[in-house]
Amino acid sequence: MDKNAKTLEDIFILNDKDLLLADFLTLPEGKDVELDLGCGKGGFAVALAQSHPERIILAADVMLGRLRKVRKKLNRAQAGNAYLLRVEARHLLGRILPDRSLARIHILCPDPWPKLRHRGHRLLCADFMMSINRVLREEGIFHFSTDDPEYRDAVVRQVMDSELFAPAPASVLDDVRDFKTEFERDWLAQGKTVTHFAWRALKNPFHGAH
């Protein structure tokens, strides 16, 4: 870790900073790196880090209060293989992360912005598919879940229309099948159905790995 990097309670504050990952964090070589994008209160990220100490887990969110809660949970779990990033998702995937740096990206129960006038706020749009593909290594896994049927169908269309991903076997999520975000736990308790998808990243002919 770069000792000169500005952190707050072990949280990297990256909003509006023109940085690359290597500018503030050196990851061990030879380890799979996974990103929980929009980690919320950290239920999923903490379980993943604790269960797989051989992996590096990046947990990113824009809400500092949430990340502080995640930090406390990681400390209690004695999981030292996770790093917390306060950053907007498009900036993280569009600028900060290197090409082909992630084994998996988890985008779980994001805000579906159901009202028509708010659709432009949705994270998972056509342009963002390019960013997801860029940071995933070839054959890396994009894991998505939602309880919203309309958003589910819209994301599936965006993924397949991009031609940057192919369906992955359900078994690629076997190791995280029992890990739940706080949002998913709440919705399941209300009797809602949360659907999970997994796609593998294809080689992007328009963007070669560096």
C-alpha positions in Angstrom: 0.0 0.0 0.0 1.3 3.5 -0.8 1.8 5.2 2.5 1.2 8.6 0.8 -2.3 7.6 -0.3 -5.0 9.6 1.4 -7.3 7.3 3.4 -10.0 7.7 6.0 -10.2 4.9 8.5 -8.6 2.5 6.0 -11.1 3.6 3.3 -9.6 4.9 0.1 -11.4 8.1 -0.8 -11.3 8.2 -4.6 -14.2 10.4 -5.7 -13.1 12.9 -8.3 -9.5 11.8 -8.1 -7.6 11.1 -11.3 -5.8 8.0 -10.0 -5.0 4.6 -11.2 -5.2 1.6 -8.9 -1.4 1.2 -8.9 -1.1 4.8 -7.6 -2.4 3.9 -4.2 -2.6 0.1 -3.9 -0.3 -2.7 -4.9 -2.1 -6.0 -5.1 -0.2 -9.3 -4.6 0.6 -11.1 -7.8 -1.0 -14.4 -8.6 -4.2 -13.9 -6.6 -7.7 -13.6 -8.0 -9.2 -10.2 -7.5 -13.0 -9.7 -7.1 -15.1 -6.6 -6.9 -18.3 -6.1 -5.0 -19.6 -3.0 -6.7 -22.1 -1.1 -4.6 -21.3 -3.2 -1.6 -23.8 -1.6 0.7 -23.4 -2.7 4.4 -21.0 -5.4 3.3 -22.9 -8.6 4.0 -21.8 -10.2 0.7 -18.2 -8.7 0.6 -17.4 -9.7 4.2 -18.6 -13.2 3.8 -16.6 -13.6 0.5 -13.4 -12.2 2.1 -13.7 -14.3 5.2 -14.5 -17.5 3.3 -11.7 -17.0 0.7 -8.6 -15.5 2.3 -6.6 -16.5 -0.8 -8.5 -13.9 -2.9 -8.4 -10.1 -2.9 -11.8 -8.5 -2.4 -12.4 -4.9 -3.4 -15.6 -3.5 -1.9 -16.8 -0.2 -3.4 -19.6 2.2 -2.6 -20.3 5.9 -2.7 -21.8 6.0 0.9 -19.1 6.6 3.5 -21.4 5.5 6.3 -21.9 2.2 4.7 -18.2 1.6 4.2 -17.5 2.4 7.9 -19.9 -0.4 8.8 -18.2 -2.7 6.4 -14.8 -1.9 7.9 -16.1 -2.8 11.4 -17.4 -6.1 10.1 -14.2 -6.9 8.3 -12.3 -6.2 11.5 -14.5 -8.5 13.5 -14.1 -11.2 10.9 -10.3 -10.7 10.9 -10.4 -10.5 7.1 -7.3 -8.6 6.0 -7.7 -9.4 2.3 -10.4 -6.8 1.6 -9.9 -3.1 0.5 -12.6 -0.5 0.8 -13.1 2.1 -1.9 -15.3 5.2 -1.7 -15.9 5.9 -5.4 -18.5 6.3 -8.0 -18.9 3.1 -10.1 -18.4 4.6 -13.5 -15.2 6.4 -12.4 -13.9 3.1 -10.8 -14.5 1.0 -13.9 -13.9 3.7 -16.5 -10.6 5.0 -15.1 -9.1 3.5 -11.9 -9.1 -0.2 -12.5 -6.6 -1.7 -15.0 -7.6 -3.7 -18.1 -8.4 -7.3 -17.4 -7.7 -7.0 -13.7 -10.7 -8.8 -12.2 -11.6 -12.4 -11.9 -15.2 -11.6 -11.0 -17.4 -8.5 -10.5 -20.5 -8.7 -8.4 -23.3 -6.1 -8.9 -26.0 -7.3 -6.6 -29.4 -5.7 -6.2 -28.6 -2.3 -7.6 -31.2 0.4 -7.5 -33.5 -0.3 -10.4 -34.8 3.3 -10.6 -38.3 2.1 -11.6 -39.8 5.4 -12.5 -39.5 6.2 -16.2 -38.1 9.7 -15.6 -35.3 8.2 -13.5 -34.1 5.5 -15.9 -31.1 7.6 -16.9 -29.7 7.0 -13.3 -29.5 3.2 -13.9 -25.9 1.9 -13.6 -26.3 -1.0 -16.0 -26.7 0.6 -19.4 -25.1 -0.1 -22.8 -22.0 2.0 -22.2 -21.3 0.4 -18.8 -21.2 -3.0 -20.4 -18.0 -1.9 -22.2 -16.5 -0.9 -18.9 -17.4 -4.2 -17.2 -15.8 -6.1 -20.0 -12.7 -4.0 -19.9 -11.9 -4.7 -16.3 -12.8 -8.4 -16.4 -10.1 -10.8 -17.6 -11.2 -12.9 -20.5 -13.6 -15.6 -19.3 -14.0 -13.5 -16.0 -17.4 -13.6 -14.5 -20.0 -10.8 -14.3 -22.5 -11.7 -11.5 -25.7 -9.7 -11.3 -28.8 -10.0 -9.2 -32.1 -8.1 -8.8 -35.6 -8.5 -7.4 -37.1 -6.2 -10.1 -38.5 -8.1 -13.1 -38.5 -5.1 -15.5 -34.9 -4.2 -14.6 -33.9 -7.9 -14.8 -35.2 -8.2 -18.4 -33.6 -4.8 -19.4 -30.2 -5.9 -18.1 -30.3 -9.2 -19.8 -31.1 -7.5 -23.0 -28.2 -5.0 -22.5 -25.8 -7.8 -21.8 -26.7 -9.9 -24.7 -27.0 -7.0 -27.2 -23.5 -5.9 -26.2 -22.0 -9.2 -27.6 -19.3 -8.9 -24.9 -20.5 -11.7 -22.7 -21.9 -15.2 -22.9 -24.0 -17.1 -20.3 -21.9 -18.9 -17.7 -22.9 -22.2 -16.0 -24.6 -21.7 -12.7 -21.8 -23.6 -11.0 -19.5 -20.6 -11.3 -21.5 -19.1 -8.4 -21.5 -22.2 -6.2 -19.0 -20.7 -3.8 -21.1 -17.6 -3.1 -24.6 -19.2 -3.3 -25.2 -18.8 0.4 -23.8 -15.2 0.7 -26.5 -12.5 0.8 -26.5 -8.8 0.7 -28.6 -7.0 3.4 -31.0 -5.9 0.6 -31.5 -9.5 -0.6 -32.2 -10.8 2.9 -34.8 -8.1 3.4 -36.5 -8.8 0.1 -36.5 -12.6 0.6 -38.0 -12.0 4.0 -40.8 -10.1 2.2 -41.4 -13.0 0.0 -39.8 -11.5 -3.1 -37.8 -13.4 -5.6 -34.2 -12.4 -6.2 -32.8 -13.7 -9.5 -29.0 -14.2 -10.0 -27.2 -14.3 -13.3 -23.7 -15.1 -14.4 -22.0 -14.2 -17.7 -18.4 -14.7 -18.8 -16.5 -11.9 -20.5 -15.6 -12.5 -24.1 -12.6 -11.0 -25.9 -13.5 -7.4 -26.9 -12.2 -6.9 -30.5 -12.3 -3.1 -29.9 -10.2 -3.0 -26.8 -7.1 -5.1 -26.4 -5.7 -5.9 -23.0 -2.6 -3.9 -22.1 
